Amino acid sequence: MMVIRIDLIMETISALISFSVAYFAMKAYKLTGNKSLMYLYYGFSILGAGMLTRVFATSYIIMIARGGAKIRGLIFSMSLIYGLMRTLAYTLFTLAYIVRTKSIESIETAIIAPLILNPYFEFIQIALLIYITAQSAMNYLENRNINSLLIFTGFLLILISHLTFMYSIVMKQVYIIAHLIQLLGFTCMLLMLVKVGR
């Protein structure tokens, strides 16, 4: 039960950071008019909403499970909703890079837990994150500034967290480590957008 509580606390913090990143992305969009920032705004807003949905739904499932209610269908529904929301968010991040590099034709190729982890969605999300991380790495190699380094580091950490979530199916002890890595990734994104928004 302690692991679940730590999980929910870190997920809530990640959701708040995600909403903060969305806020600063919108602020930066208003300053620069860069459309890719609008995709980041929508992506992080959906990601934050997905995380809070998971926190509330998991808390509810824990409460009713104690009363002896059957929860298998509810867990499946929550896993489906959360997976769809995260996949949509990562698709929007992918679109942000496609718009930035003005290669809309590449969109077709770019899109081709203990309790809640859905491996099918994780595979899709990892594929999208590999693309996003590669694009952010190329952007960093091209620009060599602190902002592009923070973006690359943020997406790399989020990718590593998803790989760790997948590994947690085999070794449950790394589940909390995956949340910590995810939290660090969101923190990098927030730091970058705070710097841009100043």
N, C-alpha and C positions, 0 to 999 in steps of 0.2 A: 504493500500500500504506500510506503514511503517513496518508492520509485515512481509510482503514478503521480503523487503529489509534486515531486520535483519536476517531472515531465510537464505537468500542467502549468507550473509556475514559469518554467523556461519557455514554453509555448506562448504563454500570455505576454512575456517580455518581448519575445520575437515578434508577436503580432503588433505590439505597441511601436517597436522599432520600424516594422514594415509600414505602418501608417505614417510614422514620422518621415520615412524615406519618400513615401507618396506625396506628403505635404511639401517637402523641399523640392521634389521633382516638378510639382506644379508651379512652385515659386520660380524655379529656374526656367521653366517653359515660358512663363509670363515675361521674364527678363530677356530671354534669347529668341523665343519663337521656334525653337528646335523641336520638330515633331517627335523625334525619338524620345524626348523627355515626357511627352504625353503618354506614350506607350508604357514607359516606366511608372508613371503615375497610376495608370489603370492596373498594371500588373501587380504593383506592390499593394494597392488598395484591395484587389481581389485576394492576394496572398494573405494579407492581414485578416480579412473577413473569413477566409477559409480556416485560418489558425484559431480564431476566436470561436468559430462554429464547432471546431473539433474539441476545444476546451469545454464549452458548455455541454456539448453532446456526450463527451466522455464522463463529465461529472454526473450528468443525468443517468447514464448507463450504470455507473458505479452505485448510485443511490438505489435504482430499481433492482439491480442484481442482488443487493443485500436483502431485498424483500422476496427473493426467490423467483422474480419474473424471468421469462425466457427472453434472451437479448440477442440471439444470433442474427435475426433479421435486422435488428436495429444497428448492430455493428456493421453488417454488410452495407446498409443504406448510408451510414455515416462515412464509411470507407469510400464508397462510390462518390458521394458529394465532395468530400475533401480532395480526393484524387482528381476529380474533374476541375475543381477550382484551382488547384496547384498547376495542373497541366495547362489550363487557360492562361494563368499568370506567366508561366514560362514561355508559352507561345507568344504572348505580348512582348516579353523581353527579347525573344528572337526577332519579332517584327521591328523592334527598336533598332537592332543592328542592321536588319535588311534595309530599313528606311535610311539609316545613317550612311550605308554604303551604296544606296541607290541601286540595289540589285533585286528588284521585286520579283524577277523571274526565278530567283533561287528559292522562293518561299516554298514551292512544292517539295523540293529536296530537303529543306530544313525541317519540315513538319512530318517528311515521310519517316506494423509495429507490434511490437507486442500489443495487441488489441486492435490497431487500426491500419497497419501497413498493408498496402495492396501492391504486390510485386509488378503487376501489369502496368499500373500507372507509373510506378517507380522507373521502369525501363524506358517509358516514353519521356518522362521528365529528365532522366539522366541523358538521353540522346539530345534533347533540346539544350540541356545545360552544357554538354560537350561543345555544341556549336557556339553557344553564347560565350563560353570561356575561351574558346579558340579565337573568336572575333575580338574579345577584350584583350587577349594577349597580343594579337597583331596590332591593335590600337596602341597598347603600351609601348611596344617595340618601335612604333612609328613616332609617337609623341614624347616618350620618356619624361612624363611629368607626374607629380604626386597624385593628381586626380585620376589619371588613367591607371596608375598603379593600384590605387584603392579600389577602383571598379574591377580590375582583373583579380585582385586578391579576394574581394567580396564574392565574385561569382565562382572562383576556384574553391573557396571554402564551402559555399553552398553545394557545389558539385560533390566535394569530398563528404559533406554531411549526408547526401543522398546515398552515396556508395556505402557509407557506414550504416545508414538505416537498413540498407539491403543486407549487409553482413549481420545485423542484429537479429535477423530471422534465424541464423545459425547460432550466434553467440549473443544472448540477450544483454550481457553486461555492457556492451558497447552502445546500447540505445541512448543512454544519458550523454555519452561522449558525442554522439551524433547531434544531439540538441545543442550542446555547447559549441560545436564547430559551426552549426547553422547560425547561432546567436552571434558569433564572431563575424561571420560573413555579412549579416545584416548590419552590424555595427560599422564595418568598413564602408558599406554603401551609404549609411547615414552620415558618416564623417565627410565623405566626398561631397554629398549634396549640401551639407551645412556650409562647407567651404565655398561652393559655387554660389549658394544663395546669399552670401554676405555682400 
